[in-house]
Amino acid sequence: MNREGAIKATRQGVIAAVFYLTSDIILAIIGYLGNYSEGTLGDYNLDYNEPITFLLIVIGIAIGLLLAFGVYKRSRVATIALVVLVIYDAATYIEEPIWWVSTTMTIFSLIILWFFVKAAQGAIVFHRIEKVENPNYKKTSKIIEEQTILNIVNGDASEVLIADYKSKNAIISLVATPLLVLVQIVLLELTNLSFFWAIYLLIPIIVGYGLYLMFTNQAVFYASRTDLLYNFALFGVPLFGSMIGLLFENAIIMGILLGVSVLGSLHFFAMKSATANVSLNSDLNIYQLISVMCAKTFVVLFFLLALNRQKEVYKKNKRSGRKGFAVLGIFGALFYKVSINAEKVFEKRGTI
């Protein structure tokens, strides 16, 4: 495969990704309007399923759109991820109880798989040719300018809080965070084997290691207060979108609003935070970057869950509730001071 063939293959991969995601939307409409109660179509029908299942489907479509954009950018990670995703879908469609859905979607998945495999090959070949022919291929400086460092120390991290989709490590560290949870859910749902619960220990281990890198000032945790707010908005915006969707009392409208808010949050908040993580911690390996990114995200999630839990306690016992809120407030203030640690990290590295 030459350069032109590689470009053509990735373009066809983008078109295939659009068809692939469109099929999910079509199934959602058929499942909802046809009032199905089983199989894939039943999953899309909120009258017969839990909202969490529909939510996971919407999140899956949002991730698919992000991966399709990655194929457009000729990302090897995105194309290979889509190959794995389609193989998984094809395997689940084989066990689909509705025969015409099983047959149609299995054949469709295999056809799409061929285009994704070619797109992955094209992305790999394209980057291999670029590396040989382009002397400036991926020549990005690992050294942050002194003025940028001073700006970050003074609270302005706008130069690193950008959505850089060319950063492979940023994409990997971002995608790895939800995958830690989703992969375990899939294993438990498909196998029903209790020992897979042990995999959940990975989350506290990875988050704990990310916090260790923060407390020892080996890694910049939150680049600035804005970075911290981005991580709160990552959860807050989809929640707000779903609340608005509930007002319409229509599953399709709610799904669209939720999908847009999730996709928007991934771009405007999560990807910017992930890019800052990679830019400021370029001396860390990919596993350490994933640990820091997971810790940044899960700490905020745990804090929000704790606040919600404390709200329930306050309704039953106001005195205990006030004490709990006070403890969370003190904890939040202390962690806020420690987690925005760019100055301490740069001092330890001898940068300033």
C-alpha positions in Angstrom: 0.0 0.0 0.0 1.4 3.4 -1.0 0.7 6.8 0.4 -2.4 7.5 -1.8 -3.8 4.0 -1.0 -3.3 4.7 2.7 -5.1 8.0 2.5 -8.0 6.4 0.5 -8.3 3.6 3.0 -8.6 5.9 6.0 -11.2 8.0 4.1 -13.2 4.9 3.4 -12.8 4.1 7.1 -14.4 7.4 8.1 -17.4 6.7 5.8 -17.7 3.2 7.2 -17.7 4.7 10.7 -20.5 7.0 9.8 -22.6 4.1 8.5 -21.7 2.1 11.5 -22.9 4.8 14.0 -26.0 5.5 11.9 -27.0 1.8 12.2 -27.0 2.3 16.0 -29.3 5.3 15.6 -31.6 3.3 13.3 -31.8 0.4 15.7 -32.6 2.9 18.5 -35.5 4.3 16.5 -36.8 0.8 15.5 -36.5 -0.4 19.1 -38.3 2.6 20.5 -41.1 2.9 17.9 -41.5 -0.9 17.5 -41.9 -1.4 21.3 -39.5 -4.3 21.4 -38.8 -6.0 24.7 -35.9 -8.3 24.0 -32.5 -8.4 22.4 -30.7 -5.4 21.0 -33.9 -3.6 20.0 -35.2 -4.1 23.6 -32.1 -2.4 24.9 -33.0 0.8 23.1 -36.6 0.8 24.5 -36.8 2.5 27.9 -40.2 1.0 28.5 -38.6 -2.4 28.9 -35.1 -1.6 30.1 -33.3 0.3 32.8 -32.1 3.9 31.9 -28.5 2.9 32.7 -28.5 0.5 29.7 -29.7 3.2 27.4 -27.2 5.6 28.9 -24.3 3.2 28.2 -25.5 2.9 24.6 -25.5 6.7 24.2 -22.0 6.9 25.7 -20.9 4.2 23.3 -22.2 6.2 20.3 -20.4 9.3 21.7 -17.2 7.3 22.0 -17.7 6.0 18.5 -18.0 9.5 17.1 -14.8 10.4 18.8 -13.1 7.4 17.3 -14.5 8.3 13.9 -12.9 11.7 14.2 -9.7 9.9 15.1 -9.9 7.8 11.9 -10.3 11.1 10.0 -7.0 12.3 11.6 -5.5 8.9 10.6 -5.0 7.8 14.2 -3.7 4.3 14.5 -5.2 4.0 18.0 -8.7 5.1 16.9 -8.7 2.7 13.9 -7.6 -0.3 15.9 -10.1 0.5 18.6 -12.9 0.5 16.1 -11.7 -2.9 14.8 -11.9 -4.3 18.3 -15.3 -2.7 18.9 -16.8 -4.1 15.7 -15.5 -7.6 16.4 -17.2 -7.4 19.8 -20.4 -6.2 18.3 -20.4 -9.0 15.7 -19.9 -11.6 18.4 -22.9 -10.2 20.4 -25.1 -10.0 17.3 -24.6 -13.7 16.7 -26.4 -14.4 20.0 -29.2 -11.9 19.2 -32.6 -13.6 19.8 -34.4 -11.7 16.9 -33.2 -13.7 13.9 -33.5 -10.9 11.3 -31.5 -8.5 13.5 -28.9 -11.2 14.1 -28.4 -12.0 10.4 -28.5 -8.5 9.1 -26.3 -6.9 11.8 -23.7 -9.7 11.8 -23.3 -9.5 8.0 -23.2 -5.6 8.2 -20.6 -5.8 11.0 -18.4 -8.1 9.0 -18.5 -5.7 6.0 -17.7 -2.7 8.2 -14.9 -4.7 9.8 -13.2 -5.1 6.5 -13.2 -1.3 5.9 -11.9 -0.7 9.5 -9.1 -3.3 9.0 -8.1 -1.5 5.8 -8.3 1.9 7.5 -6.0 0.6 10.3 -3.6 -0.7 7.8 -3.8 2.7 5.9 -3.1 4.6 9.1 -0.1 2.5 10.0 1.3 2.7 6.5 0.7 6.5 6.3 2.6 7.2 9.5 5.4 4.9 8.4 5.8 6.8 5.1 5.5 10.1 6.9 8.3 9.1 9.3 10.6 8.4 6.3 9.7 11.3 4.1 8.9 14.1 6.5 11.9 15.3 8.5 9.6 17.3 10.8 7.4 14.3 11.6 6.1 14.6 15.1 9.0 16.8 16.1 7.4 18.5 19.1 9.5 20.0 21.8 9.3 18.3 25.2 10.6 21.5 26.9 7.9 24.0 28.0 9.0 27.6 27.5 9.9 29.5 30.6 7.2 32.0 30.1 4.6 29.3 29.9 5.8 27.8 33.2 5.6 31.2 34.9 2.1 31.6 33.6 1.1 28.2 34.9 2.6 28.9 38.3 0.6 32.2 38.4 -2.6 30.3 37.6 -2.9 30.7 33.8 -2.7 27.3 32.2 -4.5 28.2 29.0 -1.5 27.4 26.8 -1.6 23.7 27.8 -5.4 23.3 28.4 -6.1 22.7 24.8 -7.7 19.7 22.9 -4.7 18.3 21.0 -6.0 15.3 19.1 -2.5 14.7 17.6 -1.3 13.7 21.1 -1.5 9.9 21.1 -0.7 9.7 24.8 -3.5 12.2 25.7 -6.1 10.1 23.8 -4.9 6.9 25.3 -4.9 8.3 28.9 -8.4 9.7 28.3 -9.9 6.6 26.8 -8.3 4.4 29.4 -10.3 6.0 32.2 -13.8 4.9 31.2 -12.5 1.6 29.8 -11.3 0.7 33.3 -15.0 0.6 34.4 -16.7 -0.5 31.1 -14.4 -3.5 30.5 -15.1 -4.8 34.0 -18.9 -4.4 33.5 -18.7 -6.2 30.1 -16.7 -9.1 31.6 -19.2 -9.5 34.5 -22.2 -9.2 32.2 -21.0 -11.6 29.6 -19.4 -14.2 31.8 -21.3 -13.9 35.1 -18.1 -15.1 36.8 -17.7 -13.8 40.3 -13.9 -13.7 40.3 -14.0 -10.9 37.8 -15.0 -8.7 40.7 -11.3 -8.8 41.7 -10.6 -6.7 38.7 -12.3 -3.8 40.4 -9.2 -3.6 42.6 -7.4 -2.1 39.6 -9.3 1.2 40.0 -8.1 2.0 43.6 -4.6 0.7 42.8 -4.3 3.0 39.7 -6.0 5.9 41.4 -3.8 5.4 44.4 -0.7 5.4 42.3 -1.8 8.6 40.5 -2.3 10.3 43.9 1.1 9.0 45.0 2.7 10.8 42.0 0.9 13.9 43.0 1.8 13.9 46.8 5.4 13.2 46.0 5.4 16.0 43.4 6.5 13.7 40.6 3.6 14.8 38.5 1.6 17.9 37.9 -1.9 17.0 39.0 -4.3 19.8 38.2 -2.6 22.4 36.0 -4.7 25.2 37.5 -8.0 25.9 39.1 -9.5 25.9 35.6 -8.3 22.3 35.1 -10.0 21.3 38.3 -13.3 23.0 37.2 -13.0 21.2 33.8 -13.1 17.9 35.7 -16.2 18.9 37.6 -17.8 20.1 34.4 -17.0 16.7 32.8 -19.7 15.2 35.0 -21.9 18.2 35.6 -22.7 19.0 31.9 -24.0 15.5 31.0 -26.0 15.5 34.2 -27.5 18.8 33.3 -28.2 17.6 29.8 -30.0 14.5 31.0 -32.1 16.6 33.4 -33.2 18.8 30.5 -33.9 15.7 28.5 -36.2 14.3 31.2 -38.4 17.4 30.8 -39.4 16.3 27.3 -40.4 12.9 28.5 -39.1 11.4 25.2 -36.3 8.8 25.2 -35.0 9.8 21.8 -34.7 13.5 22.7 -33.2 12.6 26.0 -30.7 10.4 24.2 -29.7 13.1 21.7 -29.3 15.8 24.5 -27.3 13.4 26.6 -25.1 12.3 23.7 -24.4 15.9 22.7 -23.5 16.9 26.3 -21.3 13.8 26.8 -19.5 14.4 23.5 -19.2 18.1 24.2 -17.8 17.4 27.7 -15.2 15.0 26.3 -14.0 17.6 23.8 -14.2 20.9 25.9 -13.2 19.5 29.3 -11.8 15.9 29.3 -9.5 16.2 26.2 -8.1 19.6 27.4 -7.3 18.2 30.8 -5.7 15.1 29.2 -3.6 17.2 26.9 -2.4 19.3 29.9 -1.5 16.1 31.8 0.7 14.9 28.9 2.3 18.3 28.2 3.2 19.0 31.8 4.3 15.4 32.6 6.2 14.6 29.5 8.9 12.8 31.5 6.3 10.2 32.7 5.6 6.9 30.9 2.1 6.1 29.5 1.1 4.0 32.5 2.0 6.9 34.9 0.0 9.3 32.7 -3.0 7.0 32.7 -2.7 6.8 36.5 -2.6 10.6 36.9 -5.5 11.1 34.5 -7.6 8.4 36.3 -6.9 9.9 39.7 -7.8 13.4 38.4 -11.1 12.2 37.2 -12.1 9.7 40.0 -11.2 12.1 42.8 -13.8 14.5 41.5 -16.3 11.7 41.0 -15.8 10.4 44.5 -16.2 13.9 45.9 -19.5 14.4 44.0 -20.8 11.0 45.1 -19.8 11.9 48.7 -21.7 15.2 48.5 -24.8 13.4 47.1 -24.6 10.8 49.9 -24.2 13.5 52.5 -27.3 15.3 51.2 -29.3 12.2 51.9 -27.8 12.1 55.4 -28.8 15.7 56.0 -32.4 15.0 55.1 -32.6 12.3 57.9 -30.4 14.1 60.5 -29.5 17.7 60.0 -26.9 17.8 62.7 -25.0 14.8 61.3 -25.5 16.2 57.8 -23.9 19.6 58.8 -20.9 17.8 60.4 -20.5 15.7 57.2 -20.6 18.7 55.0 -18.0 20.5 57.2 -15.7 17.5 57.0 -16.1 17.3 53.2 -15.4 21.1 53.0 -12.2 20.8 55.0 -11.1 17.8 53.0 -11.9 19.7 49.7 -10.0 22.8 50.8 -6.9 20.8 51.8 -7.0 18.7 48.7 -7.5 21.8 46.5 -4.3 23.3 48.0 -2.3 20.1 47.4 -3.6 19.1 44.0 -2.8 22.3 42.2 0.9 21.6 42.5 2.6 22.8 39.3 4.9 25.2 41.2 6.2 22.4 43.6 6.7 20.0 40.7 8.6 22.6 38.6 10.8 23.4 41.7 11.6 19.7 42.2 12.5 19.3 38.6 14.8 22.4 38.8 12.8 24.2 36.1 12.2 27.3 38.2 
